């Protein structure tokens, strides 16, 4: 797939940058004139993926998060990646209410939320190398 338009940004894995990631994605996809509901879905899914990268991927260590946004016609593509610790059991991590950080009072709903707001969501992870989350959504007709 060769996208019509794409953008990639890297930022430090600190919680303060989660809002930046949401705004970056919203700003990029706003040129497609999405509905308020669609842009909210995108911002929520990006927020969850970035939060997972920061909290679970790096565990308070320094690192960078990558956010990639692209579209082809009305289909949007989003990738969020880290080079952190990786996920040992992706299937278990995708289970609703599962959290590896119960001491932080995390809900364990990050992947479930991403799956709910996006049409497709895939996770690739290698322990010790990091995680990449791929998401897709087709926007309604103009």
C-alpha positions in Angstrom: 0.0 0.0 0.0 1.4 3.4 -1.0 -0.5 6.0 1.0 -1.8 9.3 -0.4 -0.3 11.1 2.6 1.8 10.1 5.6 3.6 11.5 8.6 5.9 10.1 11.2 7.0 11.6 14.5 9.2 10.5 17.3 8.9 11.8 20.9 10.3 11.1 24.3 8.4 8.4 26.3 7.0 10.7 29.0 3.3 10.9 30.0 3.2 14.6 29.0 3.6 13.6 25.4 0.4 11.5 25.3 -1.7 14.7 24.6 0.8 15.7 21.9 0.3 12.3 20.2 -3.5 12.7 20.3 -3.3 16.2 18.8 -0.8 15.1 16.1 -3.1 12.3 14.9 -6.2 14.5 15.1 -4.5 17.3 13.2 -3.1 15.0 10.5 -6.5 13.2 9.9 -8.5 16.4 10.1 -7.7 17.0 6.4 -10.1 14.1 5.6 -12.9 16.0 7.4 -13.8 13.1 9.7 -16.9 13.3 12.0 -16.4 14.4 15.6 -17.0 10.7 16.6 -14.4 9.4 14.2 -11.7 11.9 15.4 -12.6 11.0 19.0 -12.1 7.3 18.2 -8.7 8.0 16.6 -7.6 10.2 19.5 -8.7 7.6 22.1 -7.0 4.7 20.3 -3.7 6.7 19.9 -3.8 7.7 23.5 -4.2 4.1 24.7 -1.4 2.9 22.4 1.0 5.7 23.4 0.2 5.2 27.1 1.0 1.5 26.9 4.3 2.2 25.2 5.3 4.7 27.9 4.1 2.8 31.0 4.6 -0.8 29.9 7.2 -0.6 27.2 9.7 1.6 29.0 8.7 1.2 32.7 10.0 4.7 33.6 13.2 4.3 31.6 14.3 6.7 28.8 13.2 5.9 25.3 11.4 7.1 22.3 7.9 6.5 21.0 7.1 6.5 17.2 3.8 7.5 15.9 3.0 7.0 12.2 -0.2 8.2 10.5 -1.2 7.6 6.9 -4.3 7.4 4.7 -5.4 6.0 1.4 -8.7 7.4 0.3 -10.9 7.2 3.4 -8.9 4.5 5.2 -6.6 5.6 8.0 -3.5 3.7 9.2 -1.9 4.3 12.6 1.2 2.7 14.1 2.6 3.3 17.6 5.9 1.7 18.4 8.5 1.5 21.2 11.8 -0.2 21.6 11.1 -1.1 25.2 10.8 -4.4 27.0 8.3 -6.1 24.7 5.3 -8.2 25.6 5.9 -11.8 26.7 2.4 -13.0 26.0 0.5 -10.8 23.5 -2.7 -12.9 23.7 -2.8 -12.6 27.5 -2.0 -8.8 27.3 -5.0 -8.4 25.0 -7.5 -9.9 27.4 -9.9 -7.4 28.9 -8.9 -6.3 32.5 -5.5 -7.9 32.3 -2.7 -5.6 33.5 0.9 -6.2 34.3 0.9 -3.1 36.5 -1.9 -3.6 39.1 0.0 -1.4 41.6 -0.6 1.6 39.2 -4.3 0.9 39.3 -4.4 0.4 35.6 -7.7 -0.9 34.2 -6.2 -3.4 31.8 -8.5 -2.2 29.0 -6.0 -0.5 26.6 -6.0 -3.1 23.8 -9.7 -3.7 24.3 -10.4 0.1 23.8 -8.2 0.2 20.7 -10.0 -2.8 19.2 -13.4 -1.1 20.0 -12.6 2.2 18.3 -10.7 0.9 15.3 -11.7 -1.6 12.7 -8.5 -3.6 12.8 -5.8 -3.8 15.4 -2.7 -6.0 15.4 0.2 -6.2 17.9 3.7 -7.3 17.1 6.1 -7.6 20.0 9.5 -9.1 20.7 10.8 -9.4 24.3 13.7 -7.1 24.8 13.2 -5.3 21.4 9.8 -3.6 21.7 6.2 -3.5 20.5 4.4 -2.1 17.5 0.6 -1.6 17.4 -1.0 -1.4 13.9 -4.5 0.1 13.7 -6.9 0.8 10.8 -10.2 2.6 10.4 -12.3 3.5 7.4 -13.9 6.9 7.7 -17.5 7.5 6.6 -18.0 9.1 3.2 -17.6 12.8 2.9 
